[in-house]
Each structure stands twice: as C-alpha cells, then as structure tokens.
C-alpha cells in the first residue's frame, strides 16, 4: 500500500474514532440526564427504561467499533494494515474504503460470519 493511501485511511480512522467517542459521551450525558428526571407514572418509567436499553445497546456497538479501530490503528503503526487476518492476502482497496477498519478480506469475512 502506498504511503498516500495509508495516510488517507489513517485520517479516516482517526476521524471516525473521534466521532464515536463524541457519540458515546453524548449518549452517556443523555442517560445521566434521563436518570435524574422526576418521573411521575409507569408510562414515563417504561419509556425511560426503554430509551436506556436502546442507548446502552448503541454504546456497546460503538465501543466494539472503537476497539476495532484501535486495533487497526496499531496495525497501521506496525506496518500490517490492509492484510487479512485469516488468509494474509491484501484486503482490497474498495473494501477498505467502505470499512477502513476491516480485519478480513471479503471471502474470509463471509467465512467468519457463517461460523458465528
């Protein structure tokens, strides 16, 4: 991979990392505000609990993506970026454009997903 391509993906990953960190902080703030509300009836409590569960799931998904991004950023630093973790072939440029934190090529991703 060329240095300019590597720089492009690193900037893309750092931007996404920043966005995710902001999203997580915003959801945590919203959950904190929600828990401090004075709820008067069961409908309000049910709605607040439902919102908390949904936002908690969003945080977990975002944390997982953040972990994947951190792992890939370390690969960039160590020179292993763009190499499939399963078959060790190069991950296609178009795949990396769609998912810059991809750890697998298309073929291996399908194998991993089917085995789950």
C-alpha positions in Angstrom: 0.0 0.0 0.0 1.3 3.4 -0.9 2.1 6.0 1.8 -0.6 8.3 0.5 -3.2 5.6 0.8 -2.1 4.7 4.2 -2.3 8.3 5.3 -5.8 8.6 3.8 -7.1 5.5 5.8 -5.4 6.7 9.0 -7.1 10.1 8.8 -10.4 8.4 8.0 -10.0 6.1 11.0 -9.0 8.9 13.4 -12.0 10.9 12.2 -14.3 8.0 12.8 -12.7 7.4 16.2 -13.3 11.0 17.3 -16.9 10.8 16.1 -17.6 7.6 18.0 -16.0 9.0 21.2 -18.3 12.0 20.9 -21.3 9.8 20.3 -20.6 7.7 23.4 -20.1 10.8 25.5 -23.4 12.3 24.2 -25.3 9.1 25.0 -23.8 8.9 28.5 -24.8 12.5 29.1 -28.3 11.8 27.9 -28.6 8.7 30.1 -27.4 10.7 33.0 -30.0 13.4 32.4 -32.7 10.8 31.9 -31.9 9.1 35.2 -32.1 12.4 37.0 -35.7 13.2 35.7 -38.6 13.1 38.2 -40.9 10.5 36.5 -44.5 10.5 37.7 -46.1 7.5 36.2 -45.4 4.0 35.0 -45.6 5.1 31.3 -42.8 7.6 31.9 -40.7 4.9 33.7 -41.3 2.4 30.9 -40.3 4.9 28.3 -37.2 6.0 30.2 -36.2 2.3 30.7 -36.7 1.6 27.0 -34.6 4.6 26.0 -31.9 3.5 28.4 -31.8 0.0 27.0 -31.6 1.2 23.4 -28.9 3.8 24.2 -27.0 1.2 26.2 -27.0 -1.1 23.1 -25.8 1.8 21.0 -22.9 2.4 23.3 -21.9 -1.3 23.2 -21.9 -1.3 19.4 -20.0 1.9 19.3 -17.4 0.6 21.8 -17.0 -2.5 19.7 -16.3 -0.4 16.6 -13.9 1.8 18.6 -12.0 -1.3 19.7 -11.7 -2.5 16.1 -10.5 0.9 15.1 -7.9 1.0 17.8 -6.6 -2.5 16.7 -6.4 -1.3 13.1 -4.6 1.9 14.0 -1.9 -0.2 15.8 -1.6 -2.2 12.6 -1.0 1.0 10.6 1.7 1.9 13.1 3.3 -1.6 12.9 3.0 -1.9 9.1 0.4 -4.7 9.0 -2.6 -2.6 7.7 -4.6 -3.9 4.9 -3.6 -7.6 5.4 -6.4 -10.1 6.0 -6.0 -11.7 9.5 -7.2 -15.1 8.2 -5.6 -15.7 4.7 -2.9 -12.9 5.0 -3.7 -11.6 1.5 -4.2 -7.9 0.9 -7.6 -6.5 1.6 -9.0 -4.8 -1.4 -8.8 -1.0 -1.6 -12.6 -0.7 -2.3 -13.4 -2.8 0.8 -11.1 -0.6 2.9 -12.8 2.5 1.5 -16.2 1.1 2.7 -14.9 -0.3 6.0 -11.4 1.1 6.8 -11.2 -1.0 10.0 -11.8 -4.3 8.1 -9.7 -7.1 9.5 -10.7 -9.6 6.8 -10.9 -9.7 3.0 -14.4 -10.3 1.6 -14.0 -14.0 1.2 -12.7 -14.5 4.8 -15.3 -12.2 6.2 -18.0 -14.4 4.8 -16.4 -17.5 6.4 -16.2 -15.7 9.8 -19.8 -14.6 9.6 -21.1 -18.0 8.7 -19.2 -19.6 11.5 -20.7 -17.3 14.1 
